[in-house]
Amino acid sequence: MRCSNAVTDDIPPVIPPNPPRLLDQVRAFIRQQNKSWSTERTYIYWIRRFILFHRKRHPKEMGAREVEQFLSWLSVHQYASPSTQSTALNAIVYLYRQFYQREIGQLAFEQAKRKVKIPVVFSHAEACGVIDRLAGQKRLMAELMYSSGLRVSECLRLRVKDIDFAQHQIIVRQGKGGKDRSTLLADTLRDKLSAQISHVEVLHKKDLDAGFGIVYMPYALAKKCPSNASSLHWQFLFPSANLAKDPRDGCYKRHHRHISYIQKALKRALIEANIRKQASCHTFRHSFATGLMERGYDIRTIQQLLGHSDVATTEIYTHVLNRGGLGVISPMDLSIV
């Protein structure tokens, strides 16, 4: 039984009672509002950057002018995208409006320029070529991302209970924006998923026999249903090879695989498949959406499967349908009589 002292990067750190440090105070405030860990991590990141940009001045000593300077710097000198600048703005406004209960008024700063990017997608042959160069759990992860449109983080965080064979669906818990959704489960993966669950069951039994076997649970559920932490259906579908120490309670638990586990394997597979596109794990999700559109599925259905809040986000995939150049056939490709 291997144990590791490494702290996984998606488990909230422990906050001391009555924390003296500002960022810990903000963390505690965020958790009182039951915001997601991803929101907490993002807000703390941008608040820290804001403070460091102004040479560690305390936010209480700053106001609208300093906020405008920071946001303009992101746009002009860091070439931040509009979404990045907006995220930074949301974090800082949260700090003043929610945490300090203080309005900072109207802001005038250099707006980041929006760059329209067309998603990189695989053809079906390319997707299969990459997947064929992966093996074991890495292959199954790629197959799930391609067949169900999962983000890589959603794939890694799947638990045994999220695979619904009876309804032919996968339940995505706490996806982007903290929303739950269901997406399709490919029939071709049923046997592989059953085998993976059996593997998890064997591994879980070994952990229990060794005096371990509990898994990371969200705060509310950890308190409400503590016994669920040792049940099979709450175990991660892709468990880590080692036990890791939970910083919240000091217990050793088996978390899910780290994101680098699949990212590094995919990078090698792209080289072996001789694919020169700037592809990543997210390319499987793009390819899932584009493939459904090519087969004529309704855009609202695709929106629901992907978990997009706005259908405009889904509509971007119409730009990559059929062929490049807005579907126009080049004169060079016309038959010469």
JOLINTA-V991921 format. One record per backbone hydrogen bond with DSSP energy under -0.5 kcal/mol. NH is the residue of the N-H (numbers start at 1). CO is the residue of the C=O. If there is no record, write none. Layout:
nh->[NH:NH]
co->[CO:CO]
This chain:
nh->[4:8:11:19:25:26:27:28:29:30:31:32:33:33:34:35:40:41:42:43:44:45:46:47:48:49:50:51:52:53:54:55:56:57:57:61:62:67:68:69:70:71:72:73:74:75:76:77:78:80:85:86:87:88:89:90:91:92:93:94:95:96:97:98:99:100:102:109:111:116:117:122:127:128:129:130:131:132:133:134:138:139:140:141:142:143:144:145:146:147:148:149:150:155:156:157:158:160:161:162:163:164:164:165:168:169:170:171:172:172:173:175:178:179:181:183:185:186:189:190:193:194:195:196:197:198:199:200:201:202:203:204:205:206:207:208:209:210:211:212:215:222:223:224:225:228:229:230:231:234:235:237:238:239:240:243:244:245:246:247:249:250:253:253:254:255:257:261:262:262:263:264:265:266:267:268:269:270:271:272:273:274:275:276:279:283:284:284:285:286:287:288:289:290:291:292:293:294:295:296:297:302:303:304:305:306:307:308:313:314:315:316:316:317:318:319:320:321:323:327:327:328:333:334:337]
co->[243:6:8:16:21:22:23:24:25:26:27:28:29:30:31:30:36:37:38:39:40:41:42:43:44:45:46:47:48:49:50:52:51:51:54:58:59:63:64:65:66:67:68:69:70:71:72:73:73:74:81:82:83:84:85:86:87:88:89:90:91:92:93:94:94:95:96:107:109:114:115:283:123:124:125:126:127:128:130:131:135:135:136:137:138:139:140:141:142:143:144:145:144:151:152:153:155:235:233:159:160:162:169:163:165:164:183:162:170:181:171:179:175:176:172:170:168:184:186:187:189:190:191:192:193:194:195:196:197:198:199:200:201:202:203:204:205:206:208:207:229:218:219:220:221:225:226:227:228:231:232:158:158:236:255:2:253:4:251:245:246:246:244:251:214:253:238:258:258:259:259:260:261:262:263:264:265:266:267:268:269:271:270:274:277:280:280:281:281:282:283:284:285:286:287:288:289:290:291:293:292:298:299:300:301:302:303:303:310:310:311:312:313:314:315:316:317:318:321:323:324:325:330:331:335]
